[in-house]
């Protein structure tokens, strides 16, 4: 029986632009790979650097047909083209997220932005309102929410398999800033003018906070933080200990550190309720450990027995094959693509589409703001200023 090509044809790729992410930029390459993994996007325009020569050279390196030396020029010209970009990826340092996004939002261009949403809470609130008013799709690349076993954990908790949640323990620890470091990444990530007031809190603490919220569905009530810059002369924290009180009574702890020797990318989540517990570690991401109360610990594998449809929908490769960081980013891009296509067609977002957005972005910046305020008051309990 012949195959109906009309029902098997791949949807036309979304036209993607990028701001930032030029030569020698780590995260720009990650976003470009993620955008192409599921063949949903085509990179057609970019303002890859604030340095004009580097911007043009980066576009030539990547074979991008439309190169710009200014993101404002890019937004204005792309909006006027019939074949202009559908969506822009923002992969600049934190302090540029808001000004760049504003230029595209006011022209109705969808946005995929690297985390955190902005460098300051005031900027985050202003940007969130502008995005909501524009009606565009706004995705934030908290990529760990795209991991299949994280989707599995979220579904299990929502189904009540852990019972009433009591304890949330999340940590994200690295060692790359244990000593003074002089490279491009360290330079801007430890500069409060570009990174924001939080150092490790803003860089990786926001990932940990977002992941705990995403999986548990809990809402934070108050926190108490102790932030430290251990390296002499460092102007932002490189270690943070945070106590968490959630609405409903659950308690939590969050540790973020970039001065913990022996740790590369130690993101770990443990959640305990009245009926059982879950454990997951990013460096071994294809396994989720589930312990029903009074029973032996069980290993749930990505694509294996016990793994449900929520995980299967964001799984690409057969069980036993590593799948993780790049695919997590790709899942955010592909989920955003579903929402963007629906918006272009004037249709509802397909059921099950899940990606971090404005709410999560605003919460993340408010988390950093609260940690800084609490630590300045010797670990006083404070609420998020949302």
N, C-alpha and C positions, 0 to 999 in steps of 0.2 A: 504494500500500500504506500503510495507516494506521501512524503512529508510535506505538510503545508508550510511553505517558507514564511508566510505572513505570521505564523504563530511561533516560529523558532528564531526569527531574526533578532539579533542583539540590539537593544535600544541605542540610539545615537549617543555618542559620548557627550558628556557635559563639558563645555568649554571652561577650562580652569586657568586662572591667573595666579601669580604668586608675588608676594611682597616680602623681601628678605630672602635668605637662603641661597646666596650666591657662592662664589668660590670659597672653599675652606669652611663653609657653614655646615656643621654636623646635622642639625635638625631639618634643614631644607631638603637634604638628600633623603632623609627618612620619610618626609611627607610626600616627596615625588614618587618614591617606591610604593608607598601605601596607596596613593591615588591610582596607580596603574595595575596593582595586583589583580583586581577584579574587572579591569578594563572598563571602568565607568567614566573616566575622565581623560581629557587630552589637554596637556599644558600648551597654551597658545600665546600667552603674554606674561610678562614679568617686569617688575622693578626690583631687581635682585640685590641692589646695594644702594646706599646713600652716596657712594663714590661713583660718579658717572662712568668712568673708564671701567671699573670693576663690574658695574651693572651691565654694560654692553658686552664685555668679554664673557661674563657668566651666561648671558643669553646665547652667545655664539657657541660656547662650550656645550650647552644643552640642546642646541638646535631649535630654540624657541623663536618663532617667526616675528613676534612683535615685542621689541625691547624698549623699555622706558627708563629714564634716569630720575623720575619723580613719581611717587605713588599717587600724588594728587593729579598729575597729568594722565597717568594710566587710568584712574577712575573716570575722569571726565571724558577721555577719548574712547575708552571701551564702552561706556554707556551710550555713546552716540552711534556706534557701529551696529549694523544689522547682525553681524556675526560676532558681536562683542561677547565678553566672558559671561558665563552664567553665575560663576562663583569665584571668590578669591580666597586663597590660603594665605594667612598672615603668620610668618615665621620669623619675626623680628625679636629683638630683646623686649622685655615686658613693657618698658615705658613708651614704646611706640605702638602697642596694640590698639589703644583707644584712638589716637589721631588717624591711624591708617583705617581702622574699621569705620570710623565716622564718614570718611570720604566715599566709601563704597555703599554704606547703608543708605545714605541720603539719595543715592541713585538707584536703589532697589536691587542691588547686587547681593546675592547670598554670600555668607561668610563662614569659613572654617578657620578657627583661630587656635594657635597653640596656647597652652595654659601657662600661667594663670591668666584670667580674663584681662586684668590691667595691673598696673603697679600700685595704684592707690584705691581706697574704697570710694572716694568721691568720684573718681573717673569711672569706676565699675558701675555705680548707680546711674550716672549720666549715660553711659554706653548702653546699659540694659534698657533704659527707657527709650532711647533712640532706636534700638533694634526692635523692640516691641511695637513702637509706633510705625516702623517701616514695614512690618509684616513679613520680613524675609526669614529664611531658615538660618539660624545661627548655631553652629556646632563648635564645641570646645574639645580639643583632643586630649582628654584624660584617657589615654590609650588602654590603660589596664582594665577599664570597664568593658573592653572588647574581647577579653580572653574568654574562651568557652567555659572553663571551669569556674570563672567568676559569675558568668551567667547562670551556671548550674547552681552555685551556692545561693545566689539571689532567689532563684525559683524555689529551692528547697525551703528557705526561710519564709518566703511568701506563702508556701503551702502549709506552714506550721510544723515542719518536721523537727525543728529545734524547740518548739513550744514558745513560752514567753522568754524573750531575750533578757539576759542579766548582765553579761560581761562582754565587752568588745576590746580586743587588744590588737593594735596595729602598729607596725614599725617599718621605717624605711631608712636603712643605714648604708652609708658608703664611706670610703676612706680617702678619696682623691684630693681633699682639701686639708689633710692632716698637717701639712706644712705649707708655708707660703708658696703659692703657685703663680707662675707668670705665663699665662697663655690666653688666647682670645676668650675661651669659655669662662675661665676663672675671673678674668678682668671685668666682664660685665655682670656676672652673677654675684660678685661680691661688692658691687658698686650700688649703693642705695638709690642713687639718682636714676639708674637704669633698671635695677631689679625690683625696687620697692624696699620697704622697711624690713621685710623678712628675708633672711639669707636661706639657710637650709629649710626654714619653715615655708617660705614661698616657693622654693625650687622643688623640694620633694615632700615636705610636710603636707602641702596641698593635695598631692597625689594620694597620700595615706588617708587624709581626712575624707576626700572624695570617695575613695574606695570603700571605706567603712560605711559611709552614708548610703552608697549605691547598693551594696550587698544587703545591709540590714533593713533599709527603709526607715531608719530612725531619724529623728530630728534633734539636733543638739539644743540643750537648754542653757548650760553654762560651761565655762572652762576655766582652768587655772594653769598658767604656763610659767615655766622657768627656762628662759632662753639665754644662751651663753655664746660669746665669741671667744673661743679658747686660743686661737692664734693671735699673738700680739699685733695690734694695729688693724685688725680686721674690723670693718665698720658695720657688718651685719652678723647675725648669729650663724654659727656653724654646728650648733647642737641645740635641740629643744626637747624638754620633757613636758607633756601636757596631760592633765587630768580632765576627763570629760564626764559631764552629767547630761544624760539624754532625757527628753520628755518621756514620761511613762515609767521612769525609775531605773532604767539600765545605766550602768557605769562603764567607763572606758579609760584606756590609757593609750597615748600616742607618743612614740619616740621617733624623732628624725635626727639624723646626724650625718655629717660629711667628714668627721674626724675619728672614725672608728676603724682602725687598721685591721685588715683581713676581710673587710666587707666590700664587695663590688657593687651589687645592686640588690641589697637585701630587703626587699619589700615582702612583708609577711603579715597575714591576717588570721586571727583566731577569734571565734565567736562562740559563746556558750549560752545555752538556754535551759529551761526546766526539763527538756526531753533529750538533750544531747548537745554535741559540739561539732564545729567545722574548723578545719585548718587548711591553709593554702599558702604556698610560697612561690614568689615570682620566678625564682631561679630554678624551680622544678614545676613549671606551670601546668603541665598536663595531668597532674594528680590533685584530687581533692580528697581530704581525709574526713570521714564522717564517723562519729562515735555516738550511737544511740545510748542513752543512759543504761548502765548495767550490762552492756553488750561489748563484744570485741570491736576494735577499731576497723573500719572498712575503707578500702581504697577505691575511689571512683576515678576511672581514667577517661580522658577525652576520647569520645567515640566508642567507649566500651560499655559493658553491661552496667546499668544503673544511671547512665548519662542520659538526660532527657532532651526534649526537642529544643529548649531554649539554648542549650549548648550546641546541639547539632546544627542549628541554623547559622552559626558563625564558625563552623568547623570546615576546613578545606581538605586536609590530608588524612590518610588512613591512620587508625590507632597505632601507637608505638613510634610514630615519626614526630620529631620535635616541631612544635608550632608555638609561636609566642609573640615577640616584640613587634616585628614588622606587621605581622598578621593582625595584631591587636589594633594598631593604627589603621590598617586597611579596613577593619570592620567598622571603625568610626566613619571613615570616608564613604564606605558603601551604604551604611545606614543613612548618612546625610544625603547621599545621592537619591535614595528612595524618597526622602522628604522633599528634596528640591524638585524632582520630577513631578511629584504630586502637586506641589505649589505651582509649577509652570502649567500644569493641566487643570488647575482649579479644583483639585480633588482632595479628599481627606488623606492624611498620612496613613500609609498601610499599617494595619494592625501588627503590633509586635515590634515596630521600628523603635529602636532604643539608642540614644546617644546623649552625652552630656551637652548642656546648652547654657542659656543665660542664667537660669536658676542656680545651677551647679557652679557656674563661674562667679556669680555674685557671692554665693556662700563661701567659696574658696578664698576670695579676697577678704571677706568679712572675718574669716577664720584667722588669717594672718594678722589683720588689724587687731583682733581681740587678743591674740597671743602677745603681741607687742605691748598692748595696754596692760594686760595682766602681769607680764614680767616686770614692767616698769613700776608696778605697785607691789612688788615682792610676792608675786604669785597669787594675787587676789582673784576671787571668782568674778568673772565678768560675762556678760551676754554678748552675742553677735549683734552689731548695729545694722540690722537689715531693714 
